Amino acid sequence: MGDLPPRRVFFALWPGDEAAAHLAALAHNLAGRGSRLIPAESLHMTLAFIGAVTSARIGQLESLAAEVSGEAFDLRLDRLGFWPQRGIVWAGCRQSPEPLKCLFKSLADGLSGAGFAIDDRTGPVRVPHVSLARHARCRSLPRLGTPIGWHVSEFALIESHLHPTAARYETLAVFPLQDAGAE
């Protein structure tokens, strides 16, 4: 039996259906011609991008994520941004909620302790955001009027399947966060 190809994985937060629909509509209104809109079902906030791992290490990722302690929280996306070098239009947080920072740290510590490298563009020091469109060209962005939010009660381990036109995401495992005040 030959070696299986590596699997491309990351940890993420998925918006609820209502938030995803608002984000998809926002992307449609912001992105110009030639932009590739991220479909509503693919919108997410990356917590930690791991990259290529063997199938044998997937179980290790699931085990360490199950040990991550985190508190459920409300997330508010109240800022728009654009990274011209990568052509990405995004919605993000002006100020990260403390439970999100704690989740980033707990997950990063667990990954680091198990020998996993985290892509520098993810993790606690970067801007928490949801990418809305790729290959975009923007001269300016409007202010985001009404913030878009959702209640975050879990995070997930996701596998990314790359295709020429877009990536398809498969949820491998979901990890609940504790409600505030729960023991």
N, C-alpha and C positions, 0 to 999 in steps of 0.2 A: 504494500500500500504506500503510495507516494505522499509526500508532504502536501498538506493543504495550503492554499495561498493565504497570505496574511489578511487579517480583517481590519478595516479602518474604523476606529471607534472613538467615541467622545461621550462626556457626561453633559446633560442639558436640562433646561426647564422648558416645558411645553406650555404655551398659553392655552387658556380655555377657548372653547369655540367662539364665544362672543368677542373676546380680545383678539383672536386670530382673524376674525372677519373685519374688525376695525383696522387692524394692522394691514391686512391685504388691501382694503379700500384706500388707506393712506398711501400705500406703495403705488397703487394705480394712479392716484392723483399727483404724486410727486415725480415719478420716473418719466423720463422723456423717451422719444423714439429710439430704438436700438437697445434699450435697457432690458435686462432679463429679470422680470418680477419673480420673487420667491412665492410659490404657491402657498395659500393659507395653511394647508396641511403640513407644510415643511418649515413654517416659521418657528423659531426656537431661540433660546438664549443659551449659548455654550458656556458651560462652567469650566470644563477642562477638556482640551483636545489632546488625545493620546496618540492617535495615528495608527500605524500598522502594528498589529500584534498577532501572535499565533493563536489559534483556537484554544490551545491549552491554557493561555493566560486570561481568557475571558472569565473563567470561573474564579480566578484570583481577583480580577477587577470586581466581580459581583460580591465576593466575600468582603473585600475591604470597604466597598461602598455600603454594605449592610451594617458596618461598624461605625459609619459616619454619624455623628450626632448633629442634629439640626432642628431648628424651630420653624414651623410654618409661619408665613408672613404674607403681607399684601405688597405687591410690586407695582410701582407707578412709573410708566414710561412717559416722561414729560419733556423730552428734548429730542431734536432731530440733528443728525450729523451726516457728514459726507467725507469719505476717505478717497481723495482723487487718485492716489497711486494705485488703488485696487478698484476704483469705480464703484464703491459700495455706499448706498444710502441706507441709513440705519435710524432706529428709534432707541433711545436709551434713557438712563436715569441721571438726573442732575446730581443726585445724592443717593448713594447706595444704601438701602436699609441695612441696619446692623446685622439682622439674621442672615442676609445674603453674604455679607462679608465673612461672617462666622462659617457659613456653609462652604464658601470658597476655601477658606483656610483649613478647615477640617478635612475636606476632600484632598486638597493639595498636600497636606501633611501625610495623609494615608498613602497617596500615590507615590510621593517621594520616598517614604519609608519602605515601600515595597519595590523600589527601583524603577518606577515608571517615570519617563520624562514627559513633561507637559509642554506643549507648544507655547512659546513666549507670548503669542497673541491672545492667550486665554489665561485665566487665573485671577487672583485677587488684585493684581496691580493694573489690570487693563480696564477699559470702559465697559461696564455691563451694557449690552445692547442686543437688539434683534435686527439682523440684516433684512432689509426690505427689498432691495434690488441690487443687481450686479451689472457691471458694464455700463453704469450710468454716467451721464455728464451733467453736472449741476454748476450753475454760476452762484446761486444762492438758494437757501431753503427758508420757507416761512417758519414762523414760530408755531410750535405745536399748541393749538388752542386747548382743547380738553385732553388731559392726560388719559392714557390708555393703561388699564391695569387689570390684574387678576390676582386671585388668592393662590399662592404657591403652597401646596401641601405635599409635594413629592418632587423628586428629581429622577432622571432616568439614564441608563446606559444605552447608547444608541450606536447602531452600525450604519455606516454610510456606504451606499453602493453607488459608485460614480458611473455616470452615463454621459455621452457627448453633449447633451442639451441641459441636463440637470442631475442633481444627486437625488437618490431615493433613500429615505431613512427608515430603518427598522428598529423598533424598540426591543431590546434584549432583556431588560429587567427594569423594574420600577422600585424606588426606595422611598418609603413614607417619611415625612417630617412630622415632628411632634407638635400638636396644638399647644399654644402658649398656656401655661397653667397645668397641662397634663403631666402626669408622672409616669 
